[in-house]
Amino acid sequence: MNLYLLRHGIAAEPGSLEYRNDSERPLTDEGERKLQHVAEALEKLEITFDVILSSPFVRAWQTASIVAESLEISKKLRRCEPLIPGGSLKQLIQELNALKPAPNDVLLVGHEPSLSHHISFLISGHADAAVTMKKGALCKLSADSLRYGRCATLEWLLTAKLMGAMG
């Protein structure tokens, strides 16, 4: 399985009076523009997904939607509660392993620091490897079988800026 992890784009500032609930903060115009470049880079790299699982938080869902629409795979987009900030990696792995038919290429869209912890745990068995997912960053992991603990290989990690230069 190829597991791609994408951090949401630039969003409205936390704690603003307009968005009292963190889950409601949307992408900014700049965040949407940068993610469109990320989506264009995915197209140029000929990367597509069998399924896209996204945190239901507005900024993550918008991020996933931009990618899905750009790749013309919106029907493959699903909400996934374990991808909310602080979500359970064990539950996420259970949901991934329950997908039928088993997907080969999966995009997970979520938040920091959860995504970095997930990457660290899947490549090392510990959540303290020095991995940082900047906004709009995309990481690729590969795994023969997905399980809780060290089971994946880090293939690459690209920043939104680098992907923008590619797109």
Contacts in CASP RR format, 6 or more apart in sequence:
PFRMAT RR
TARGET T0000
AUTHOR 0000-0000-0000
METHOD contacts of the structure
MODEL  1
MNLYLLRHGIAAEPGSLEYRNDSERPLTDEGERKLQHVAEALEKLEITFD
VILSSPFVRAWQTASIVAESLEISKKLRRCEPLIPGGSLKQLIQELNALK
PAPNDVLLVGHEPSLSHHISFLISGHADAAVTMKKGALCKLSADSLRYGR
CATLEWLLTAKLMGAMG
1 96 0 8 1.000
1 102 0 8 1.000
1 103 0 8 1.000
1 104 0 8 1.000
1 105 0 8 1.000
1 106 0 8 1.000
1 142 0 8 1.000
1 143 0 8 1.000
1 144 0 8 1.000
1 145 0 8 1.000
1 146 0 8 1.000
2 104 0 8 1.000
2 105 0 8 1.000
2 106 0 8 1.000
2 140 0 8 1.000
2 141 0 8 1.000
2 142 0 8 1.000
2 155 0 8 1.000
3 96 0 8 1.000
3 106 0 8 1.000
3 108 0 8 1.000
3 122 0 8 1.000
3 140 0 8 1.000
3 141 0 8 1.000
3 142 0 8 1.000
3 143 0 8 1.000
3 146 0 8 1.000
3 152 0 8 1.000
4 47 0 8 1.000
4 49 0 8 1.000
4 105 0 8 1.000
4 106 0 8 1.000
4 107 0 8 1.000
4 108 0 8 1.000
4 138 0 8 1.000
4 139 0 8 1.000
4 140 0 8 1.000
4 141 0 8 1.000
5 107 0 8 1.000
5 108 0 8 1.000
5 110 0 8 1.000
5 115 0 8 1.000
5 118 0 8 1.000
5 119 0 8 1.000
5 133 0 8 1.000
5 138 0 8 1.000
5 139 0 8 1.000
5 141 0 8 1.000
6 38 0 8 1.000
6 63 0 8 1.000
6 64 0 8 1.000
6 67 0 8 1.000
6 107 0 8 1.000
6 108 0 8 1.000
6 109 0 8 1.000
6 110 0 8 1.000
6 136 0 8 1.000
6 137 0 8 1.000
6 138 0 8 1.000
6 139 0 8 1.000
7 109 0 8 1.000
7 110 0 8 1.000
7 111 0 8 1.000
7 112 0 8 1.000
7 115 0 8 1.000
7 133 0 8 1.000
7 134 0 8 1.000
7 135 0 8 1.000
7 136 0 8 1.000
7 137 0 8 1.000
8 27 0 8 1.000
8 55 0 8 1.000
8 57 0 8 1.000
8 59 0 8 1.000
8 60 0 8 1.000
8 62 0 8 1.000
8 63 0 8 1.000
8 109 0 8 1.000
8 110 0 8 1.000
8 111 0 8 1.000
8 135 0 8 1.000
8 136 0 8 1.000
9 27 0 8 1.000
9 31 0 8 1.000
9 34 0 8 1.000
9 35 0 8 1.000
9 59 0 8 1.000
9 63 0 8 1.000
9 135 0 8 1.000
9 136 0 8 1.000
9 160 0 8 1.000
10 27 0 8 1.000
10 28 0 8 1.000
10 30 0 8 1.000
10 31 0 8 1.000
10 34 0 8 1.000
10 135 0 8 1.000
11 25 0 8 1.000
11 26 0 8 1.000
11 27 0 8 1.000
11 28 0 8 1.000
11 31 0 8 1.000
11 59 0 8 1.000
11 135 0 8 1.000
12 18 0 8 1.000
12 19 0 8 1.000
12 25 0 8 1.000
12 26 0 8 1.000
12 27 0 8 1.000
12 28 0 8 1.000
12 59 0 8 1.000
13 25 0 8 1.000
14 22 0 8 1.000
14 25 0 8 1.000
15 22 0 8 1.000
16 25 0 8 1.000
19 25 0 8 1.000
19 26 0 8 1.000
22 57 0 8 1.000
22 85 0 8 1.000
23 56 0 8 1.000
23 57 0 8 1.000
23 58 0 8 1.000
23 84 0 8 1.000
24 57 0 8 1.000
24 58 0 8 1.000
25 57 0 8 1.000
25 58 0 8 1.000
25 59 0 8 1.000
26 58 0 8 1.000
26 59 0 8 1.000
26 62 0 8 1.000
27 35 0 8 1.000
27 58 0 8 1.000
27 59 0 8 1.000
27 62 0 8 1.000
27 63 0 8 1.000
31 135 0 8 1.000
32 62 0 8 1.000
32 66 0 8 1.000
34 135 0 8 1.000
34 136 0 8 1.000
34 160 0 8 1.000
34 164 0 8 1.000
35 63 0 8 1.000
35 66 0 8 1.000
35 67 0 8 1.000
35 136 0 8 1.000
35 160 0 8 1.000
36 66 0 8 1.000
36 70 0 8 1.000
37 160 0 8 1.000
37 163 0 8 1.000
37 164 0 8 1.000
37 167 0 8 1.000
38 67 0 8 1.000
38 136 0 8 1.000
38 138 0 8 1.000
38 160 0 8 1.000
38 163 0 8 1.000
38 164 0 8 1.000
39 66 0 8 1.000
39 67 0 8 1.000
39 69 0 8 1.000
39 70 0 8 1.000
39 71 0 8 1.000
40 70 0 8 1.000
40 164 0 8 1.000
40 167 0 8 1.000
41 158 0 8 1.000
41 163 0 8 1.000
41 164 0 8 1.000
41 166 0 8 1.000
41 167 0 8 1.000
42 48 0 8 1.000
42 67 0 8 1.000
42 70 0 8 1.000
42 71 0 8 1.000
42 138 0 8 1.000
42 163 0 8 1.000
43 70 0 8 1.000
43 71 0 8 1.000
43 167 0 8 1.000
44 166 0 8 1.000
44 167 0 8 1.000
45 166 0 8 1.000
47 105 0 8 1.000
48 71 0 8 1.000
48 73 0 8 1.000
48 105 0 8 1.000
49 71 0 8 1.000
49 73 0 8 1.000
49 76 0 8 1.000
49 103 0 8 1.000
49 105 0 8 1.000
49 106 0 8 1.000
49 107 0 8 1.000
50 76 0 8 1.000
50 103 0 8 1.000
50 104 0 8 1.000
50 105 0 8 1.000
50 106 0 8 1.000
51 76 0 8 1.000
51 78 0 8 1.000
51 99 0 8 1.000
51 103 0 8 1.000
51 106 0 8 1.000
51 107 0 8 1.000
52 64 0 8 1.000
52 67 0 8 1.000
52 68 0 8 1.000
52 73 0 8 1.000
52 76 0 8 1.000
52 77 0 8 1.000
52 78 0 8 1.000
52 106 0 8 1.000
52 107 0 8 1.000
52 109 0 8 1.000
53 78 0 8 1.000
53 79 0 8 1.000
53 80 0 8 1.000
53 83 0 8 1.000
53 95 0 8 1.000
53 96 0 8 1.000
53 106 0 8 1.000
53 107 0 8 1.000
53 108 0 8 1.000
53 109 0 8 1.000
54 60 0 8 1.000
54 61 0 8 1.000
54 63 0 8 1.000
54 64 0 8 1.000
54 77 0 8 1.000
54 78 0 8 1.000
54 79 0 8 1.000
54 80 0 8 1.000
54 83 0 8 1.000
54 108 0 8 1.000
54 109 0 8 1.000
54 110 0 8 1.000
55 61 0 8 1.000
55 79 0 8 1.000
55 80 0 8 1.000
55 83 0 8 1.000
55 84 0 8 1.000
55 85 0 8 1.000
55 109 0 8 1.000
55 110 0 8 1.000
55 111 0 8 1.000
56 79 0 8 1.000
56 80 0 8 1.000
56 81 0 8 1.000
56 84 0 8 1.000
57 84 0 8 1.000
57 85 0 8 1.000
57 110 0 8 1.000
57 111 0 8 1.000
60 83 0 8 1.000
60 109 0 8 1.000
60 110 0 8 1.000
60 111 0 8 1.000
61 79 0 8 1.000
61 109 0 8 1.000
63 109 0 8 1.000
63 110 0 8 1.000
63 136 0 8 1.000
64 77 0 8 1.000
64 107 0 8 1.000
64 109 0 8 1.000
65 74 0 8 1.000
65 77 0 8 1.000
67 107 0 8 1.000
67 109 0 8 1.000
68 74 0 8 1.000
68 76 0 8 1.000
68 77 0 8 1.000
80 92 0 8 1.000
80 95 0 8 1.000
80 108 0 8 1.000
81 87 0 8 1.000
81 91 0 8 1.000
82 88 0 8 1.000
82 89 0 8 1.000
82 91 0 8 1.000
82 92 0 8 1.000
82 95 0 8 1.000
83 92 0 8 1.000
83 108 0 8 1.000
83 109 0 8 1.000
83 110 0 8 1.000
83 111 0 8 1.000
83 114 0 8 1.000
84 110 0 8 1.000
84 111 0 8 1.000
84 114 0 8 1.000
85 111 0 8 1.000
85 114 0 8 1.000
86 111 0 8 1.000
86 114 0 8 1.000
87 114 0 8 1.000
89 117 0 8 1.000
89 118 0 8 1.000
89 121 0 8 1.000
89 122 0 8 1.000
89 148 0 8 1.000
90 148 0 8 1.000
92 108 0 8 1.000
92 118 0 8 1.000
93 146 0 8 1.000
93 147 0 8 1.000
93 148 0 8 1.000
96 106 0 8 1.000
96 146 0 8 1.000
97 146 0 8 1.000
99 106 0 8 1.000
108 115 0 8 1.000
108 118 0 8 1.000
112 132 0 8 1.000
112 133 0 8 1.000
115 133 0 8 1.000
115 139 0 8 1.000
116 131 0 8 1.000
116 132 0 8 1.000
116 133 0 8 1.000
117 127 0 8 1.000
119 129 0 8 1.000
119 131 0 8 1.000
119 133 0 8 1.000
119 139 0 8 1.000
119 141 0 8 1.000
119 154 0 8 1.000
120 126 0 8 1.000
120 127 0 8 1.000
120 128 0 8 1.000
120 129 0 8 1.000
120 131 0 8 1.000
121 127 0 8 1.000
121 148 0 8 1.000
121 149 0 8 1.000
121 150 0 8 1.000
122 141 0 8 1.000
122 143 0 8 1.000
122 146 0 8 1.000
122 149 0 8 1.000
122 150 0 8 1.000
122 151 0 8 1.000
122 152 0 8 1.000
123 129 0 8 1.000
123 141 0 8 1.000
123 150 0 8 1.000
123 152 0 8 1.000
123 153 0 8 1.000
123 154 0 8 1.000
124 150 0 8 1.000
125 149 0 8 1.000
125 150 0 8 1.000
131 139 0 8 1.000
131 157 0 8 1.000
133 139 0 8 1.000
133 157 0 8 1.000
134 159 0 8 1.000
134 160 0 8 1.000
135 160 0 8 1.000
136 159 0 8 1.000
136 160 0 8 1.000
136 163 0 8 1.000
137 157 0 8 1.000
137 158 0 8 1.000
137 159 0 8 1.000
137 160 0 8 1.000
138 157 0 8 1.000
138 158 0 8 1.000
138 160 0 8 1.000
138 163 0 8 1.000
139 154 0 8 1.000
139 156 0 8 1.000
139 157 0 8 1.000
139 158 0 8 1.000
140 154 0 8 1.000
140 155 0 8 1.000
140 156 0 8 1.000
140 157 0 8 1.000
141 152 0 8 1.000
141 153 0 8 1.000
141 154 0 8 1.000
141 155 0 8 1.000
142 152 0 8 1.000
142 153 0 8 1.000
142 155 0 8 1.000
143 151 0 8 1.000
143 152 0 8 1.000
143 153 0 8 1.000
144 151 0 8 1.000
145 151 0 8 1.000
146 152 0 8 1.000
END
